[in-house]
Amino acid sequence: MDPKTAVAVGIGAGAGALVGVIGAPFVLGAIGFTSAGIAAGSYAAGMMSAAAVANGGAVAAGSTVAVLQAAGAAGLSGAATAAVSGVGAAVGWLVNLIRRNETS
């Protein structure tokens, strides 16, 4: 990979990481995982209902719904921030690399 492409791909990875970390709380709120709890009638409420039915009436601790609600209520933990930024960086890197290869 030539240096110009490497810099462009690195910038794409950095942008992806930044968008992932900043965007995650907004996305969680938009689908219903809020600081006040799960919003009635939201996508999150549907997830919670399905999880409760599957578990005999309760949402299991550590389940996807429980983890997303904790993140929506308290924000992302350090580990979650690292995971989201890593995924965002990988997606940004991949998108930038694909775009560069299509224009070549």
C-alpha distances in whole Angstrom, upper triangle without the diagonal:
4,7,8,6,6,10,11,10,12,15,15,15,18,20,20,22,24,25,26,28,30,30,31,35,35,35,37,40,39,40,43,42,43,45,48,48,47,48,50,49,45,43,43,47,46,44,46,49,47,46,50,51,49,50,54,54,52,48,47,46,42,42,39,42,43,39,38,42,42,38,40,43,42,38,35,35,33,32,31,30,27,27,26,24,22,22,22,18,17,18,17,13,14,16,13,10,13,14,11,11,15,15,12
4,6,5,6,9,10,11,12,14,16,17,18,20,21,23,25,26,27,29,30,31,33,36,36,36,38,41,40,41,44,43,45,46,50,49,48,49,52,51,47,45,45,49,48,46,49,51,50,49,53,54,52,53,57,57,54,51,50,48,45,44,41,44,45,42,40,44,43,40,41,44,43,39,36,37,34,33,33,31,29,29,28,25,24,24,23,20,19,20,18,15,16,17,14,12,15,15,12,12,16,15,12
4,5,5,6,9,10,10,12,14,15,16,18,20,21,22,24,26,27,29,30,31,34,35,35,37,40,39,40,43,42,43,44,48,48,47,48,51,50,46,44,44,48,48,46,48,51,50,49,52,54,52,53,57,56,54,50,49,47,44,44,41,43,44,41,39,43,42,38,40,43,41,37,35,35,32,32,32,29,27,27,27,24,22,24,22,19,19,20,18,15,17,18,14,13,16,16,13,15,18,17,15
4,5,5,6,9,10,11,12,14,15,17,18,20,21,23,24,26,27,28,30,33,33,33,36,38,37,39,42,41,42,43,47,47,46,46,49,49,45,43,43,47,47,45,47,50,49,48,52,53,51,53,56,56,53,50,49,47,44,43,40,43,44,40,39,42,41,38,39,42,40,37,34,35,33,32,32,29,27,28,27,23,23,23,21,18,19,19,16,14,16,16,12,12,15,14,11,13,16,14,13
4,5,5,6,8,10,10,12,14,15,16,18,20,21,22,24,26,26,28,31,31,31,34,36,35,36,39,39,40,42,45,45,44,44,47,46,42,40,40,44,44,42,44,47,46,45,49,50,48,50,53,53,51,47,46,45,41,41,38,40,41,38,36,40,39,36,37,40,39,35,32,33,31,30,30,27,25,25,24,21,20,21,19,16,16,16,14,11,12,13,9,8,11,11,8,10,13,12,11
4,5,5,6,9,10,10,12,14,15,16,18,20,21,23,24,25,27,30,30,30,33,35,35,36,39,38,39,40,44,43,42,43,46,45,42,39,39,43,43,41,43,46,45,44,47,49,47,48,52,51,49,45,44,43,39,39,36,38,39,36,35,38,37,34,35,38,37,33,30,31,28,28,27,25,23,23,22,19,18,19,17,14,14,15,13,10,12,13,10,9,13,13,10,12,16,15,14
4,5,5,6,9,10,10,12,14,15,16,18,20,21,22,24,26,29,29,29,32,34,34,35,38,37,37,39,42,42,42,42,45,45,41,39,39,43,43,41,43,46,45,44,47,49,48,48,52,52,49,45,44,43,39,39,36,38,39,35,34,37,37,33,34,37,35,32,29,30,27,27,27,24,22,23,22,18,18,19,17,14,15,16,13,11,13,14,11,11,14,14,12,14,17,16,16
4,5,5,6,9,10,11,12,14,15,16,18,20,21,22,24,27,27,27,30,32,31,33,35,35,36,37,41,40,40,40,43,42,39,36,37,41,40,39,41,44,43,42,46,47,46,47,50,50,48,44,43,42,38,38,35,37,38,34,33,36,36,32,33,36,35,31,28,30,28,27,26,24,22,22,21,18,17,18,16,13,14,14,10,9,11,11,7,8,12,10,9,12,14,13,14
4,5,5,6,9,10,10,12,14,15,16,19,20,20,22,25,26,25,28,30,30,31,34,33,34,36,39,39,38,38,41,40,37,34,35,38,38,36,38,41,40,39,43,45,43,44,47,47,45,41,40,39,35,35,32,34,35,32,30,33,33,30,31,34,33,29,26,27,25,25,24,21,20,20,18,16,14,15,13,10,10,11,8,5,8,9,6,6,10,10,8,11,14,14,14
4,5,5,6,9,10,11,12,14,15,17,18,20,21,24,25,25,27,29,29,31,33,32,33,34,38,37,37,38,41,40,37,34,34,38,38,36,38,41,40,39,43,45,43,44,47,47,44,40,39,38,34,34,31,33,34,31,29,32,32,28,30,32,31,27,24,25,23,22,22,19,17,18,17,14,13,14,12,9,10,11,9,7,10,11,9,10,13,13,12,15,17,17,18
4,5,5,6,9,10,11,12,14,16,16,18,20,23,23,23,26,28,28,29,32,31,32,33,36,36,36,36,39,39,35,33,33,37,37,35,38,41,40,39,42,44,43,44,47,47,44,40,40,38,35,34,31,33,34,30,29,32,31,27,28,31,30,26,24,25,23,23,22,19,18,19,17,14,14,15,12,9,11,12,8,8,11,11,9,11,14,13,13,16,18,17,18
4,5,5,6,9,10,10,12,14,15,16,18,21,21,21,23,26,25,26,29,29,30,31,35,34,33,34,37,36,32,30,31,34,34,32,35,38,37,36,40,41,40,41,45,44,42,38,37,36,33,32,29,31,32,28,27,30,30,26,27,30,29,25,23,24,23,22,21,18,17,17,15,12,12,12,10,7,9,9,5,5,8,8,6,8,11,10,11,14,15,16,17
4,5,5,6,9,10,11,12,14,15,16,20,20,20,22,25,25,26,28,27,28,30,33,33,32,33,36,35,32,29,29,33,33,31,33,36,35,34,38,40,38,39,42,42,39,36,35,33,30,29,26,28,29,26,24,28,27,24,25,28,27,23,20,21,19,19,18,15,14,14,12,9,9,9,7,4,6,7,4,4,8,9,8,10,12,13,13,16,18,18,19
4,5,5,6,9,10,11,12,14,16,18,19,19,22,24,24,25,28,26,27,28,32,32,31,32,36,35,32,30,29,33,34,32,33,37,36,35,38,40,39,40,43,42,40,36,35,33,30,30,27,29,29,26,24,27,26,23,24,27,25,21,19,20,18,18,17,14,13,14,12,9,10,11,8,6,9,10,7,8,12,12,11,13,16,16,16,19,21,21,22
4,5,5,6,8,10,11,12,14,17,17,17,20,22,22,23,26,25,26,27,30,30,30,30,33,33,29,28,28,31,32,30,32,35,35,34,37,39,38,39,42,41,39,35,35,33,30,30,26,28,29,25,23,26,26,22,23,26,24,21,19,20,19,19,18,15,14,15,12,10,11,11,8,7,10,10,7,9,12,11,10,13,15,15,16,19,20,20,22
4,5,5,6,9,10,10,12,15,15,15,17,20,20,21,23,23,24,25,29,28,27,28,31,31,27,25,25,29,29,27,29,32,31,31,34,36,35,36,39,38,36,32,32,30,27,26,23,25,26,23,21,24,24,20,21,24,23,19,17,19,18,17,15,13,13,12,10,7,9,8,4,5,7,6,4,7,10,9,10,12,14,14,16,18,19,20,22
4,6,5,6,9,10,11,14,15,15,17,19,20,21,23,22,23,24,27,27,27,28,31,31,27,25,24,28,29,27,28,32,31,30,33,35,34,35,38,37,34,31,30,28,25,25,22,24,24,21,19,22,21,18,19,22,20,17,14,16,14,14,12,10,9,10,7,4,6,7,4,4,8,8,7,9,12,12,13,15,17,18,19,21,23,24,25
4,5,5,6,8,10,12,13,14,16,18,19,20,22,21,21,22,26,26,26,27,30,30,26,25,24,28,29,27,29,32,32,31,34,36,35,36,39,38,35,31,31,29,26,26,23,24,25,21,20,22,21,17,18,21,19,16,14,16,15,15,14,10,11,12,9,7,10,10,7,8,11,11,10,12,15,15,15,18,19,19,20,23,24,25,27
4,6,5,5,8,11,11,11,14,16,16,17,20,19,20,21,24,24,24,24,27,27,24,22,22,26,26,25,27,30,30,29,32,34,33,34,37,36,34,30,30,29,26,25,22,23,24,21,18,20,21,17,17,20,19,15,14,17,16,17,14,12,13,13,9,8,11,10,7,9,12,10,9,13,14,13,14,17,19,18,20,23,23,24,26
4,6,5,6,9,10,10,12,14,15,16,18,17,18,19,23,22,22,23,26,26,22,20,20,23,24,22,24,27,27,26,29,31,30,31,34,33,30,27,27,25,22,22,18,19,20,17,15,18,18,14,15,18,17,13,11,14,14,14,11,9,10,9,6,6,8,8,5,8,10,9,9,13,14,14,15,18,19,19,21,24,24,26,28
4,6,6,8,10,11,12,14,15,16,18,16,17,17,21,21,21,22,26,26,23,21,20,24,25,23,24,28,28,26,29,32,31,31,34,33,30,26,26,24,21,21,19,19,20,16,14,17,16,12,13,16,14,11,9,11,11,12,9,6,8,9,6,6,9,10,8,10,13,13,13,15,17,17,18,21,22,23,24,27,28,29,31
4,6,7,8,9,11,12,13,16,17,16,16,16,20,20,20,21,25,25,22,21,20,23,25,23,25,28,28,27,30,33,32,33,35,34,31,28,28,26,24,23,20,21,21,18,16,17,17,13,13,16,15,11,10,13,14,15,12,9,12,13,10,9,13,13,10,13,16,15,14,17,19,19,19,22,24,23,25,28,28,29,32
4,6,5,6,9,10,10,12,14,14,14,16,19,19,19,19,22,22,19,17,17,21,22,20,22,25,26,25,28,30,30,30,33,32,29,26,26,25,23,22,18,19,20,17,14,16,16,13,12,15,15,12,11,15,16,16,13,11,14,13,10,10,13,12,10,13,15,14,14,17,18,17,19,22,23,22,25,27,27,28,31
4,5,5,6,9,10,11,12,11,12,14,17,16,16,17,20,21,17,16,14,18,19,18,19,22,23,22,24,27,26,27,30,28,26,22,23,21,19,18,15,15,16,13,10,12,13,9,9,13,13,9,8,12,13,14,10,9,12,11,8,10,13,11,10,13,15,14,15,18,19,19,21,23,24,24,27,29,29,30,33
4,5,5,6,9,10,11,9,9,10,14,14,14,15,18,19,16,15,14,17,19,18,18,22,23,22,24,27,27,27,30,28,25,22,22,21,19,18,16,15,15,13,10,11,11,8,7,10,10,7,8,11,14,15,11,10,14,14,11,13,16,15,14,17,19,18,19,22,23,22,24,27,28,28,30,32,33,34,36
4,5,5,6,9,10,10,10,12,14,15,14,14,17,18,14,14,14,17,19,18,19,22,23,23,25,27,28,28,31,29,26,23,24,23,22,21,18,16,18,16,12,13,14,11,9,12,13,10,11,15,17,18,15,14,17,16,13,15,18,17,15,18,20,18,19,22,23,22,24,27,27,27,29,32,32,33,35
4,5,5,6,9,9,10,13,15,15,13,13,16,16,12,11,11,15,16,15,17,20,20,20,22,25,25,26,28,27,25,21,23,22,20,18,15,14,16,14,11,12,14,11,9,13,14,12,12,16,18,18,14,14,17,16,12,14,17,15,14,17,19,17,18,21,22,20,23,25,25,25,28,30,30,31,34
4,5,5,6,5,7,10,12,11,10,11,14,15,11,10,9,12,14,13,14,17,18,17,19,22,22,23,25,23,21,18,19,18,17,16,12,11,12,11,7,8,10,8,6,9,11,10,10,14,17,17,13,13,17,15,13,15,18,16,15,19,20,19,20,23,24,23,26,28,28,29,31,33,33,35,37
4,6,5,5,5,8,10,10,9,9,12,13,10,10,9,12,14,14,15,18,19,19,21,23,24,25,27,24,22,19,21,20,19,18,15,13,14,14,10,10,12,10,6,9,12,10,12,16,19,19,16,16,20,19,16,18,21,19,18,22,24,22,23,26,27,26,28,31,31,31,34,36,35,37,40
4,5,7,8,12,13,13,11,10,12,12,9,9,9,12,14,14,15,18,19,19,21,24,24,25,27,25,24,21,23,23,22,20,17,15,17,16,12,12,15,13,10,13,15,14,15,19,22,22,18,18,21,20,17,19,22,20,19,22,24,21,22,26,26,25,27,30,29,29,32,34,33,35,38
4,6,9,12,13,12,9,8,11,10,6,5,6,9,10,10,12,14,15,16,18,20,21,22,24,22,20,18,20,20,19,17,14,12,14,14,10,11,14,12,10,13,16,15,16,19,22,22,18,19,22,20,17,20,22,20,19,23,24,21,23,26,26,25,28,30,30,30,33,35,34,36,39
4,6,10,10,8,5,5,8,8,5,6,5,7,10,10,10,13,15,15,16,19,20,21,23,20,18,16,18,18,18,16,14,11,13,13,10,9,12,12,8,11,14,14,15,19,22,22,19,19,23,21,19,22,24,22,22,25,26,24,26,29,29,28,31,34,33,33,36,38,37,39,42
4,7,8,6,5,7,10,11,9,9,6,9,11,10,10,14,15,15,16,19,20,20,22,19,17,14,16,16,15,14,12,9,10,10,7,5,8,8,5,7,10,10,12,15,19,19,15,17,20,19,17,20,22,20,20,24,25,24,25,28,29,28,31,33,33,34,36,38,38,40,42
4,5,5,6,7,11,13,11,12,9,11,14,14,13,16,18,18,19,22,23,23,24,22,19,17,19,18,18,17,15,12,12,12,10,7,9,9,5,6,9,10,12,15,19,20,17,17,21,20,18,21,24,22,22,25,27,26,27,30,31,30,32,35,35,35,38,40,40,41,44
4,6,8,10,13,16,14,15,13,14,17,17,16,19,21,20,20,24,25,24,26,23,20,18,19,18,18,18,17,14,13,13,11,8,9,9,6,4,7,8,12,14,18,19,17,17,21,21,19,22,24,24,23,27,29,28,29,32,33,32,34,37,37,38,40,42,42,44,46
4,7,8,11,14,13,15,13,13,17,17,15,17,20,20,19,23,24,24,25,21,19,17,20,18,19,19,18,15,14,15,13,10,11,12,9,7,10,12,15,18,21,23,20,21,25,24,23,25,28,27,27,30,32,31,32,35,36,35,37,40,40,41,43,45,45,47,49
4,6,9,12,11,13,10,10,13,13,11,14,17,16,16,19,20,20,21,18,16,14,16,15,16,16,15,11,11,12,11,7,9,11,8,7,10,12,15,17,21,22,19,21,24,23,22,25,27,26,26,29,31,30,31,34,35,34,37,39,39,40,43,44,44,46,49
4,6,9,8,9,6,6,10,10,8,11,14,13,13,16,18,18,19,16,14,13,15,15,16,15,13,10,10,12,10,7,10,11,9,9,13,14,16,19,22,23,20,21,24,23,21,25,27,25,25,29,30,28,30,33,33,33,35,38,38,38,41,43,42,44,47
4,6,6,9,7,6,10,11,10,12,15,16,16,18,20,21,22,19,17,16,19,19,20,18,16,13,14,16,13,10,14,14,11,12,15,16,19,22,25,25,22,23,27,25,23,26,28,27,26,30,31,29,31,34,34,33,36,38,38,38,41,43,42,44,47
4,6,9,8,6,9,11,10,11,14,15,15,17,19,20,21,17,17,16,19,20,21,19,18,14,16,18,16,13,17,18,15,15,19,20,22,25,29,29,25,27,30,28,26,29,32,29,29,33,34,32,33,37,37,36,38,41,40,40,44,45,44,46,49
4,7,8,6,7,10,11,11,13,15,15,16,19,20,21,18,18,17,21,22,23,20,18,15,17,19,17,15,19,19,16,18,21,22,24,27,30,30,26,28,31,29,26,30,32,29,29,33,33,31,33,36,35,34,37,39,38,39,42,43,42,44,47
4,5,5,7,9,10,11,13,14,15,17,19,20,21,19,18,16,19,21,21,18,16,13,15,17,14,13,16,16,13,15,19,19,20,24,27,27,23,24,27,25,23,26,28,25,25,29,29,27,29,32,32,30,33,36,35,35,39,40,39,41,44
4,5,5,6,9,10,11,12,14,16,17,18,20,18,18,15,18,19,19,16,13,11,14,15,12,12,16,16,13,16,19,19,20,23,26,25,21,23,25,23,21,24,25,23,23,26,27,24,26,30,29,28,31,33,32,33,36,37,36,38,41
4,5,5,6,9,10,10,12,14,15,16,18,16,15,12,15,16,16,13,11,8,10,12,9,8,12,13,11,13,16,16,17,20,23,22,19,21,23,21,19,23,24,22,22,26,26,25,27,30,29,29,32,34,33,34,37,38,38,40,42
4,5,5,6,9,10,10,12,14,15,16,14,13,12,15,16,17,14,13,9,12,14,12,10,14,15,13,14,18,19,20,23,26,25,22,24,27,25,23,26,28,26,26,30,30,28,30,34,33,32,35,37,37,37,41,42,41,43,46
4,5,5,6,9,10,11,12,14,16,14,14,12,15,17,18,14,13,10,13,15,13,13,17,17,16,18,21,21,22,24,28,27,23,25,28,25,24,27,28,26,26,30,30,28,30,33,32,32,35,37,36,36,40,41,40,42,45
4,5,5,6,9,10,11,12,14,13,12,10,12,14,14,11,9,7,10,12,10,11,14,15,14,16,19,19,20,22,25,23,20,23,25,22,21,24,25,23,24,27,27,26,28,31,30,30,33,35,34,35,38,39,38,41,43
4,5,5,6,9,10,10,12,10,9,7,10,12,13,10,9,6,9,11,10,10,13,15,14,15,18,19,19,21,25,24,21,23,26,23,22,26,27,25,26,30,29,28,31,33,33,33,36,38,37,38,41,42,42,44,47
4,5,5,6,9,10,11,9,9,8,12,14,16,13,13,10,12,15,14,13,17,18,17,18,21,22,23,25,28,27,24,27,29,27,26,29,30,28,29,33,32,31,34,36,35,35,38,40,39,40,44,44,44,46,49
4,5,5,6,9,10,9,10,9,12,15,15,12,11,10,13,15,15,15,18,19,19,20,23,24,24,26,29,27,24,27,29,26,25,29,29,27,28,32,31,29,32,35,34,34,37,38,37,39,42,42,42,45,47
4,6,5,6,9,8,7,6,8,11,12,8,9,7,10,12,13,13,15,17,17,18,21,22,22,23,26,24,22,25,27,24,23,27,28,25,27,30,30,29,32,34,33,33,37,38,37,39,42,42,42,45,47
4,5,5,6,5,5,5,8,11,13,11,12,10,11,14,15,14,16,19,19,19,22,23,24,25,28,26,24,27,29,27,26,30,31,29,30,34,33,32,35,38,37,37,40,42,41,43,46,46,46,49,51
4,5,5,5,7,8,11,14,16,13,14,13,14,18,18,17,20,22,22,23,26,27,27,28,31,30,27,30,32,29,29,33,33,31,33,36,35,34,37,39,38,38,42,43,42,44,47,47,46,49,52
4,6,7,8,9,10,13,14,11,13,12,14,17,17,18,20,22,22,23,26,27,26,27,30,28,26,29,30,27,27,31,31,29,31,34,33,32,35,37,36,37,40,41,40,42,45,45,45,48,50
4,6,6,6,7,11,13,10,13,12,13,16,17,17,19,21,22,22,25,26,26,26,29,27,25,29,30,27,28,31,31,30,32,35,34,33,37,39,38,38,42,43,42,44,47,47,47,50,52
4,6,9,10,13,16,14,16,15,15,19,20,19,21,24,24,24,27,28,29,29,32,30,28,32,33,31,31,35,35,33,35,38,38,37,40,42,41,42,45,46,45,47,50,50,50,53,55
4,7,9,13,15,14,16,14,14,18,19,17,19,22,22,22,25,26,27,28,31,30,28,31,33,30,30,34,35,33,35,38,38,37,40,42,41,42,45,46,45,47,50,50,50,53,55
4,6,9,12,11,13,11,11,14,16,14,16,19,19,19,21,23,24,24,28,26,24,28,30,27,28,31,32,30,32,35,35,35,37,40,39,40,43,44,44,45,48,49,49,52,54
4,6,9,7,9,7,7,11,12,11,13,16,16,16,18,20,20,21,24,23,21,24,26,24,24,27,28,27,28,32,31,31,34,36,35,36,39,40,40,42,45,45,45,48,50
4,6,5,9,8,7,10,12,12,13,16,17,17,19,20,20,20,23,21,19,23,24,22,23,27,27,26,28,31,30,30,33,35,35,36,39,40,40,42,44,45,45,48,50
4,6,9,9,6,8,11,11,10,13,15,15,16,18,17,17,20,18,17,20,22,20,21,25,25,24,26,29,29,29,32,34,34,35,38,39,39,41,43,44,45,47,49
4,7,8,6,6,9,10,10,12,14,15,15,16,15,14,17,15,14,17,19,17,18,21,21,21,23,26,25,26,29,30,30,32,34,35,36,38,40,41,42,44,46
4,5,5,6,9,10,11,12,14,15,16,17,16,16,19,17,15,18,20,17,18,21,22,20,22,25,25,25,28,30,29,30,33,34,34,36,39,39,40,43,44
4,5,5,6,8,10,11,12,14,15,15,14,15,18,16,13,16,18,15,15,19,19,17,19,22,22,22,25,27,26,27,30,31,31,33,35,36,37,39,41
4,6,5,6,9,10,10,12,14,14,14,16,19,17,15,18,20,17,17,21,22,20,21,25,25,24,26,29,29,29,32,33,33,35,37,38,39,41,43
4,6,5,6,9,10,10,12,13,13,14,17,16,14,17,19,17,17,21,22,21,22,25,26,25,28,30,30,31,34,35,35,37,39,40,41,43,45
4,5,5,6,9,10,11,11,10,11,14,12,10,13,15,14,14,17,18,17,19,22,22,22,25,27,27,28,31,32,32,34,36,37,38,40,42
4,5,5,6,9,10,10,9,11,14,14,10,13,15,14,13,16,18,16,17,21,21,21,23,26,26,26,29,31,31,32,35,36,36,38,40
4,5,5,6,8,9,10,12,16,16,13,15,18,17,16,19,21,20,21,24,25,24,26,29,29,29,32,34,34,35,38,39,40,42,44
4,5,5,6,7,8,9,13,13,11,13,16,16,15,18,20,20,21,23,25,25,26,29,30,30,32,34,35,36,38,40,41,42,44
4,5,5,5,5,7,11,11,8,10,13,13,12,15,17,17,17,20,22,21,23,26,26,27,29,31,32,33,35,37,37,39,41
4,6,6,8,11,14,15,12,13,16,16,14,17,19,19,18,22,23,23,24,27,28,28,30,32,33,33,36,37,38,39,42
4,6,9,11,15,16,14,15,18,18,17,19,22,22,22,25,26,26,27,30,31,31,33,35,36,37,39,41,41,43,45
4,7,8,12,13,12,12,16,16,16,18,20,21,21,23,25,25,26,29,30,31,32,35,36,36,38,41,41,43,45
4,7,10,11,9,9,13,14,12,14,17,17,17,20,22,22,23,25,27,27,29,31,32,33,35,37,38,39,41
4,7,8,5,6,9,10,9,11,14,14,14,17,19,19,20,23,24,25,26,28,30,31,32,34,35,37,39
4,5,5,6,9,10,10,12,14,15,16,18,20,21,22,24,26,27,28,30,31,32,34,36,37,39,40
4,5,5,6,9,10,11,12,14,15,16,18,20,21,22,24,26,27,28,30,31,32,34,36,37,39
4,5,5,6,9,10,10,12,14,15,16,18,20,21,22,24,26,27,29,30,31,33,35,36,37
4,5,5,6,8,10,11,12,14,15,16,18,20,21,22,24,25,27,28,30,31,33,35,36
4,5,5,6,8,10,10,12,14,15,16,18,20,21,22,24,26,27,28,30,31,33,34
4,6,5,6,9,10,10,12,14,15,16,18,20,21,22,24,26,27,28,30,32,33
4,6,5,6,9,10,11,12,14,15,17,18,20,21,23,24,26,27,29,30,32
4,5,5,6,8,10,11,12,14,15,16,18,20,21,22,24,26,27,29,30
4,5,5,6,8,10,10,12,14,15,16,18,20,21,22,24,26,27,28
4,5,5,6,9,10,10,12,14,15,16,18,20,21,22,24,26,27
4,5,5,6,8,10,11,12,14,15,16,18,20,21,23,24,26
4,5,5,6,8,10,11,12,14,15,16,18,20,21,23,24
4,5,5,6,8,10,10,12,14,15,16,18,20,21,22
4,5,5,6,9,10,10,12,14,15,16,18,20,21
4,5,5,6,8,10,11,12,14,15,16,18,20
4,5,5,6,8,10,11,12,14,15,17,18
4,6,5,6,9,10,11,12,14,16,17
4,5,5,6,9,10,11,12,14,15
4,5,5,6,9,10,11,13,14
4,5,5,6,9,10,11,12
4,5,5,6,9,10,11
4,5,5,6,9,10
4,5,5,6,9
4,5,5,6
4,6,5
4,6
4
